[in-house]
């Protein structure tokens, strides 16, 4: 009988923050309340809005001459 002892050892876990770029934001009460209300009114997910805004900002900074109008 052969048991592979490597499968029985603890494996180092990679945190979700390291794997997926999870980060915390300190928005302050006024901005957080405004974001909450905006997303609630439109039925959108806050994290997806923030991700879309960040993606658009980075795209604009990479190609400042190709902005959407």
C-alpha distances in whole Angstrom, upper triangle without the diagonal:
4,7,10,12,15,15,15,19,22,24,27,29,32,35,37,40,39,37,40,43,44,47,49,53,56,59,61,62,65,63,60,62,64,60,59,63,62,59,60,63,61,58,56,53,54,51,51,55,54,52,54,57,55,54,58,59,57,58,61,61,59,62,65,67,65,65,65,69
4,6,9,12,12,13,16,19,20,24,26,29,32,34,37,36,34,37,40,41,44,46,50,53,56,58,60,62,60,57,60,61,58,57,60,60,56,57,61,59,56,53,50,51,48,49,52,51,49,51,54,52,51,55,56,53,54,58,57,56,58,62,64,62,62,62,66
4,6,9,9,9,12,16,17,21,23,26,29,31,34,32,31,34,37,37,40,43,47,49,52,55,56,59,56,54,56,58,54,53,57,57,53,54,57,56,53,50,47,48,45,45,49,48,46,48,51,49,48,52,53,50,52,55,55,53,56,59,61,59,60,60,63
4,5,6,7,10,13,14,18,20,23,26,28,31,29,28,31,34,35,38,40,44,47,50,52,54,56,54,51,54,55,52,51,55,54,51,52,55,54,51,48,45,45,42,43,46,45,43,46,48,46,45,49,50,47,48,52,51,50,53,56,58,56,56,57,60
4,5,5,7,10,12,15,18,21,24,27,29,28,27,30,33,33,36,38,42,45,48,50,52,55,52,50,52,54,51,50,54,53,50,51,55,53,50,48,44,45,41,42,46,45,42,45,47,45,45,48,49,47,48,52,51,49,52,55,58,56,56,57,60
4,5,5,9,9,12,15,18,21,24,26,24,23,27,29,30,33,35,39,42,45,47,49,52,50,47,50,51,48,47,51,51,48,49,52,51,48,45,42,42,38,39,43,41,39,42,44,42,41,45,45,43,45,48,47,46,49,52,54,52,53,53,57
4,6,8,9,12,14,17,20,22,25,24,22,25,28,29,32,34,38,41,44,46,48,50,48,45,48,49,46,45,49,49,45,47,50,48,45,43,39,40,36,37,41,40,37,40,43,40,40,44,44,42,44,47,47,45,48,51,53,52,52,52,56
4,7,9,13,15,18,21,23,26,25,24,27,29,30,32,34,38,41,44,46,47,50,48,45,48,50,46,46,49,49,46,47,50,49,46,44,40,40,37,39,42,41,39,42,44,42,42,45,46,44,46,49,48,47,50,53,56,54,54,54,57
4,6,10,12,16,18,21,24,22,22,25,27,28,30,32,36,39,42,44,46,48,46,44,46,48,45,44,48,48,45,46,50,48,45,43,39,39,36,38,41,39,37,40,42,40,40,44,44,42,44,47,46,45,48,51,54,52,52,53,56
4,7,9,13,15,18,20,19,19,22,24,24,27,29,32,35,38,40,42,45,43,40,43,45,42,41,45,45,42,43,46,45,42,40,36,36,33,34,38,36,34,38,39,37,37,41,41,39,41,44,43,43,46,48,51,50,49,50,53
4,6,9,12,15,18,16,16,19,21,21,24,26,30,33,36,38,40,43,41,38,41,42,39,39,42,42,39,41,44,43,40,37,34,34,30,32,35,33,31,34,36,34,34,38,38,36,38,41,40,39,42,45,48,46,46,47,50
4,7,10,13,15,13,13,17,18,19,21,23,27,30,33,35,37,40,38,35,39,40,37,37,40,40,37,39,42,41,39,36,32,31,28,30,33,31,29,32,34,31,31,35,35,33,35,38,37,36,40,42,45,44,43,44,48
4,6,9,11,10,10,13,15,15,18,20,24,27,30,32,34,37,35,32,35,36,33,33,37,37,34,35,39,37,35,32,28,28,24,26,29,27,25,29,30,28,28,32,32,30,32,36,35,34,37,40,43,41,41,41,45
4,7,8,7,7,10,12,12,15,18,21,24,27,30,32,34,32,30,33,34,31,31,34,34,31,33,36,35,33,30,26,25,22,23,26,24,22,26,27,24,25,29,29,27,29,32,31,30,34,36,39,37,37,38,41
4,5,5,6,9,10,9,12,14,18,21,24,26,28,31,28,26,29,30,27,27,31,31,28,30,33,32,30,27,23,22,19,21,23,21,20,23,25,22,23,27,27,25,28,30,30,29,33,35,38,36,35,36,39
4,5,5,6,7,7,10,12,16,19,22,24,26,29,26,24,27,28,24,24,28,27,25,27,30,29,26,23,20,19,15,17,20,18,16,20,22,19,20,24,24,23,25,28,27,27,30,32,35,34,33,33,36
4,6,6,5,4,7,10,13,16,19,22,24,26,24,22,25,26,23,23,27,26,24,26,29,28,26,23,19,18,14,17,19,16,15,19,20,17,18,22,22,20,23,26,25,25,28,30,33,32,31,31,34
4,6,6,7,9,13,16,19,22,25,27,29,27,25,28,29,26,27,30,29,27,30,32,31,29,26,22,21,17,19,21,19,17,20,21,18,19,23,22,20,23,26,25,24,28,30,33,32,31,32,35
4,6,8,11,15,18,21,24,27,29,31,28,26,29,30,26,27,30,29,27,29,32,30,28,25,21,20,17,18,21,18,16,19,21,18,18,22,22,20,22,26,25,24,27,30,33,31,30,31,35
4,6,9,13,15,19,21,24,26,28,25,23,26,26,23,23,27,26,23,25,28,26,25,21,18,17,13,14,17,15,12,16,17,15,15,19,19,18,20,23,22,22,25,27,30,28,27,28,31
4,6,10,12,16,18,21,24,25,22,21,24,24,21,22,25,24,22,25,28,26,25,21,18,16,12,14,16,13,11,15,16,13,13,17,17,15,18,21,20,20,23,25,28,27,26,27,30
4,7,10,14,16,19,21,23,20,18,21,22,19,19,23,22,20,22,25,24,23,19,16,14,10,13,15,12,11,15,16,14,15,18,18,17,20,22,22,23,26,27,30,29,27,28,31
4,7,10,13,16,18,20,17,16,19,20,17,18,22,21,20,22,25,24,23,20,16,14,11,14,15,12,12,15,15,13,15,18,17,17,20,22,21,22,26,27,30,29,27,28,31
4,7,9,12,15,17,15,13,16,18,15,16,20,20,18,20,23,23,22,19,16,13,11,14,15,12,13,16,16,14,17,20,19,19,22,23,23,25,27,28,31,30,28,29,31
4,6,9,12,14,11,10,14,15,12,14,17,17,17,19,22,22,21,18,16,12,11,14,14,10,12,16,14,13,16,18,17,18,21,22,21,23,26,26,30,29,27,27,29
4,6,9,11,9,9,12,14,12,14,17,18,17,20,22,23,22,20,18,14,14,17,16,13,16,18,16,16,19,21,19,20,24,24,23,26,28,28,31,31,28,29,31
4,7,8,6,6,9,10,9,11,14,14,15,17,19,20,20,18,16,13,13,16,14,12,15,17,15,15,19,19,18,20,23,23,22,25,28,27,30,30,27,27,28
4,6,6,6,9,10,11,12,14,15,16,18,20,21,22,20,19,15,16,19,17,15,19,21,18,18,22,23,21,23,26,26,26,29,31,30,33,33,30,30,31
4,6,5,6,9,10,10,12,14,15,16,18,20,21,20,18,15,17,20,18,17,20,22,20,21,24,25,23,26,29,28,28,31,33,32,35,35,31,31,32
4,6,5,6,9,10,11,12,14,15,16,19,20,19,18,15,18,20,17,16,20,21,19,20,24,23,22,25,27,27,27,30,32,30,33,33,29,29,29
4,5,5,6,8,10,10,12,14,15,17,18,16,16,12,14,17,14,13,16,17,15,16,20,20,18,21,24,23,24,27,28,27,30,29,26,26,26
4,5,5,6,9,10,11,12,14,16,16,15,13,10,12,15,13,12,16,17,15,17,20,20,20,22,25,25,25,28,30,29,32,31,28,27,28
4,5,5,6,9,10,10,12,14,15,15,14,12,14,17,15,14,18,19,18,19,23,23,22,25,27,27,28,31,32,31,34,33,29,28,29
4,5,5,6,9,10,11,12,14,13,14,11,14,16,13,13,17,17,15,18,21,20,20,23,25,24,25,28,30,28,31,30,26,25,25
4,5,5,6,8,10,11,12,10,10,7,10,12,9,10,13,14,12,15,18,17,17,20,22,22,23,26,27,27,29,28,24,23,24
4,6,5,6,9,10,10,10,9,7,11,13,11,12,15,16,15,17,20,20,21,23,25,25,27,29,31,30,32,31,28,26,27
4,6,5,6,9,10,10,11,10,14,15,13,14,18,18,17,19,22,22,22,25,27,26,28,31,32,31,33,31,28,26,26
4,6,5,6,8,8,10,9,13,13,10,12,15,15,14,17,19,18,19,22,23,23,25,28,28,27,29,28,24,22,23
4,5,5,6,5,6,6,10,10,8,11,13,13,13,16,18,18,19,22,23,23,25,27,28,28,30,28,25,23,24
4,5,5,7,8,9,13,13,12,14,17,17,17,20,22,22,23,26,27,27,29,31,32,32,34,31,28,26,27
4,6,8,11,12,15,15,13,16,18,18,18,21,22,22,23,26,27,27,29,32,32,31,33,31,27,25,25
4,6,9,10,14,13,11,14,16,15,16,19,20,19,21,24,24,25,27,29,29,29,30,28,25,22,23
4,7,9,12,11,11,14,16,15,16,19,20,20,22,25,25,26,29,30,31,31,32,30,27,24,25
4,6,9,8,7,11,12,12,13,16,17,17,19,21,22,23,25,27,28,28,30,27,24,22,23
4,6,5,6,9,10,11,12,14,15,17,18,20,21,23,25,26,27,28,30,27,25,23,25
4,5,5,6,9,10,11,12,14,15,16,18,20,21,23,24,26,26,29,27,24,22,24
4,5,5,6,9,10,11,12,14,15,16,18,20,21,22,24,25,28,26,23,22,25
4,5,5,6,9,10,10,12,14,15,16,18,20,21,22,23,26,23,21,20,22
4,5,5,6,9,10,11,12,14,15,16,18,20,21,21,24,21,19,17,19
4,5,5,6,9,10,10,12,14,15,16,18,20,20,23,21,19,18,20
4,5,5,6,9,10,11,12,14,15,16,18,19,22,20,18,18,20
4,5,5,6,9,10,10,12,14,15,17,17,20,17,15,14,17
4,5,5,6,9,10,11,12,14,15,16,18,16,14,13,16
4,5,5,6,9,10,11,12,14,15,18,16,14,15,18
4,5,5,6,9,10,11,12,14,16,14,13,13,16
4,6,5,6,9,10,11,11,14,11,9,10,13
4,5,5,6,9,10,10,13,12,10,11,14
4,5,5,6,9,10,13,12,11,13,16
4,5,5,6,8,10,9,8,10,14
4,6,5,5,8,7,6,9,12
4,6,5,9,10,9,12,15
4,6,9,9,10,13,16
4,5,6,7,11,13
4,6,6,10,12
4,6,9,11
4,7,9
4,6
4
